[in-house]
Amino acid sequence: MNEKKVVSRRLFIALEIVCIILIACLVGATSSYSWQINNKNNTISSLNSQIASLNTQISDQNNTISSLRTHLAILQNQISNIHIVSTVNSTVGTENSIVWAGNQTRNIAPDTGAAWGPFYPNSAGYVLVLVSSSNNSTYVQVLNQISNSVIVGYDRKIQVGFNGTAVFPILSGPVFVEVGDSLGEATITVSAIYCY
């Protein structure tokens, strides 16, 4: 029986050593995995910060692109106005011209018009109105206020259709340019140039 106690005791000690080794391995593995998890969390956090920074840079670049596109449209409009003024001066035979409305786009409802003005010419001359429209029933009309009580309204509406030009003689005094469509909704782009 003593031998059984010795064997049981040796087996118990061996099992204790194995348990201690297993516990030590478990603690080591747990701390190792904990360290690795913390390291991965730090890496994830760092990458998320980089992503946020890159998203901010993308947003800034998109804003810059939008601003540059707006600036480009303004410059293209100015070039178009210069070309229009040059064409008007050579076509009408006037020395001077002023762009009152340059390539302005508006949406109009059926049987209504969009008005520009009042414009104040410094002498008699002409108003040249260039129109591009989404409808073929677009017209141009000009009103010229000569004094407080006298308004000259050209009784006719010049039909310009999809694309056209209308020329009206004017006197000094406030001038209003109206572009409308008699049949339906339209998107119009208008340039009005005073030639003198």
C-alpha positions as CSV (number, residue, x, y, z in Angstrom):
1,M,0.0,0.0,0.0
2,N,2.9,2.3,0.6
3,E,3.9,1.8,-3.0
4,K,0.5,2.9,-4.1
5,K,0.8,6.0,-2.0
6,V,4.2,6.8,-3.5
7,V,3.0,6.2,-7.0
8,S,-0.1,8.3,-6.3
9,R,2.0,11.0,-4.8
10,R,4.4,11.0,-7.7
11,L,1.5,11.1,-10.1
12,F,-0.1,13.9,-8.2
13,I,3.2,15.9,-8.3
14,A,3.6,15.2,-12.0
15,L,0.0,16.3,-12.6
16,E,0.6,19.5,-10.5
17,I,3.7,20.3,-12.6
18,V,1.8,19.7,-15.8
19,C,-1.1,21.9,-14.6
20,I,1.4,24.7,-13.6
21,I,3.0,24.4,-17.0
22,L,-0.4,24.6,-18.7
23,I,-1.4,27.6,-16.6
24,A,1.9,29.3,-17.3
25,C,1.4,28.6,-21.1
26,L,-2.2,29.8,-20.9
27,V,-1.2,33.0,-19.1
28,G,1.6,33.5,-21.7
29,A,-0.7,32.9,-24.6
30,T,-3.3,35.2,-23.2
31,S,-0.9,38.0,-22.7
32,S,0.6,37.4,-26.1
33,Y,-2.8,37.4,-27.8
34,S,-3.8,40.5,-25.8
35,W,-0.6,42.3,-26.9
36,Q,-1.3,41.2,-30.6
37,I,-4.9,42.4,-30.3
38,N,-3.8,45.7,-28.9
39,N,-1.3,46.0,-31.6
40,K,-3.9,45.2,-34.3
41,N,-6.3,47.7,-32.7
42,N,-3.6,50.4,-32.8
43,T,-3.0,49.5,-36.5
44,I,-6.7,49.7,-37.3
45,S,-7.0,53.1,-35.5
46,S,-4.0,54.4,-37.4
47,L,-5.4,53.2,-40.7
48,N,-8.8,54.8,-39.9
49,S,-7.1,58.1,-39.2
50,Q,-5.3,57.8,-42.5
51,I,-8.6,57.1,-44.3
52,A,-10.2,60.1,-42.6
53,S,-7.3,62.3,-43.6
54,L,-7.5,61.0,-47.2
55,N,-11.3,61.6,-47.3
56,T,-10.7,65.1,-46.2
57,Q,-8.1,65.6,-48.9
58,I,-10.6,64.1,-51.5
59,S,-13.3,66.5,-50.3
60,D,-10.9,69.5,-50.5
61,Q,-9.8,68.4,-54.0
62,N,-13.5,68.1,-55.0
63,N,-14.2,71.6,-53.7
64,T,-11.2,72.9,-55.7
65,I,-12.4,71.1,-58.8
66,S,-15.9,72.6,-58.3
67,S,-14.4,76.1,-57.8
68,L,-12.2,75.7,-60.9
69,R,-15.2,74.6,-63.0
70,T,-17.1,77.7,-61.9
71,H,-14.2,79.9,-62.7
72,L,-13.8,78.2,-66.1
73,A,-17.5,78.8,-66.8
74,I,-17.1,82.5,-65.9
75,L,-14.1,82.8,-68.2
76,Q,-15.9,81.0,-71.1
77,N,-18.8,83.3,-70.6
78,Q,-16.4,86.3,-70.8
79,I,-14.8,84.9,-73.9
80,S,-18.3,84.4,-75.5
81,N,-19.3,88.0,-74.6
82,I,-16.1,89.3,-76.2
83,H,-16.8,87.3,-79.3
84,I,-20.4,88.6,-79.4
85,V,-19.4,92.2,-78.9
86,S,-16.8,91.8,-81.7
87,T,-19.4,90.3,-84.0
88,V,-21.9,92.9,-83.2
89,N,-19.5,95.8,-83.8
90,S,-18.6,94.4,-87.2
91,T,-22.1,93.4,-88.2
92,V,-24.1,96.5,-87.1
93,G,-21.3,98.9,-88.0
94,T,-21.2,100.6,-84.6
95,E,-18.1,101.5,-82.8
96,N,-19.2,100.7,-79.3
97,S,-21.3,98.1,-77.6
98,I,-22.0,97.0,-74.1
99,V,-23.2,93.6,-73.0
100,W,-26.3,94.1,-70.9
101,A,-27.0,90.4,-70.4
102,G,-24.4,87.8,-71.4
103,N,-25.5,84.2,-71.9
104,Q,-28.0,84.2,-69.0
105,T,-30.1,81.1,-68.7
106,R,-33.6,81.0,-67.3
107,N,-36.6,78.7,-67.2
108,I,-39.9,80.3,-68.2
109,A,-43.5,79.1,-67.8
110,P,-46.0,78.8,-70.7
111,D,-47.2,82.2,-72.0
112,T,-44.9,84.2,-69.8
113,G,-41.7,86.0,-70.3
114,A,-38.4,86.7,-68.5
115,A,-37.4,90.3,-68.3
116,W,-34.0,91.9,-68.2
117,G,-33.5,95.5,-67.2
118,P,-33.9,98.3,-66.7
119,F,-30.8,99.2,-68.8
120,Y,-29.8,102.8,-69.3
121,P,-28.4,103.6,-72.7
122,N,-26.4,106.8,-72.9
123,S,-27.6,107.6,-76.4
124,A,-29.8,106.3,-79.2
125,G,-28.7,103.0,-80.7
126,Y,-29.8,99.4,-81.1
127,V,-30.4,96.5,-78.8
128,L,-29.3,93.2,-80.3
129,V,-30.9,90.2,-78.5
130,L,-29.4,86.7,-79.2
131,V,-31.6,83.8,-78.0
132,S,-31.2,80.1,-77.7
133,S,-34.4,78.2,-76.6
134,S,-35.7,74.7,-76.0
135,N,-38.9,75.6,-77.8
136,N,-39.6,76.9,-81.3
137,S,-42.2,79.4,-80.2
138,T,-39.9,81.8,-78.4
139,Y,-40.1,85.6,-79.0
140,V,-38.3,88.8,-78.1
141,Q,-39.9,92.2,-77.2
142,V,-38.3,95.5,-76.1
143,L,-39.8,98.3,-74.1
144,N,-38.1,101.7,-74.0
145,Q,-39.2,104.3,-71.5
146,I,-38.6,107.8,-73.0
147,S,-40.0,109.8,-70.1
148,N,-42.0,109.2,-67.0
149,S,-45.2,109.1,-68.9
150,V,-44.1,107.7,-72.3
151,I,-43.1,104.1,-72.8
152,V,-42.3,103.0,-76.3
153,G,-43.3,99.3,-76.7
154,Y,-42.6,97.8,-80.0
155,D,-45.9,96.4,-80.9
156,R,-44.4,93.4,-82.4
157,K,-42.8,90.4,-80.8
158,I,-40.0,89.1,-83.0
159,Q,-40.2,85.3,-83.2
160,V,-36.7,83.8,-82.8
161,G,-37.6,80.1,-82.4
162,F,-34.9,77.7,-81.2
163,N,-32.1,80.1,-82.1
164,G,-32.4,83.6,-83.4
165,T,-31.4,87.2,-83.2
166,A,-33.7,90.3,-82.9
167,V,-32.6,93.9,-83.3
168,F,-34.6,96.9,-81.9
169,P,-33.8,100.6,-82.3
170,I,-33.8,102.4,-79.0
171,L,-33.7,105.9,-77.6
172,S,-32.0,107.0,-74.4
173,G,-34.1,106.1,-71.4
174,P,-34.7,102.9,-69.5
175,V,-34.9,99.8,-71.7
176,F,-36.4,96.4,-70.8
177,V,-35.8,93.3,-72.8
178,E,-38.4,90.5,-72.5
179,V,-38.0,87.0,-73.9
180,G,-41.0,84.6,-73.7
181,D,-42.6,81.6,-75.2
182,S,-46.2,81.6,-76.4
183,L,-46.8,77.8,-76.3
184,G,-45.0,76.0,-73.5
185,E,-42.3,75.9,-70.9
186,A,-38.9,76.7,-72.2
187,T,-35.3,77.0,-71.1
188,I,-33.8,80.1,-72.7
189,T,-30.3,81.5,-72.9
190,V,-30.2,85.2,-73.7
191,S,-27.5,87.8,-74.5
192,A,-28.6,91.4,-74.9
193,I,-26.1,93.9,-76.4
194,Y,-26.5,97.6,-76.6
195,C,-24.9,99.0,-79.7
196,Y,-24.3,102.8,-80.2
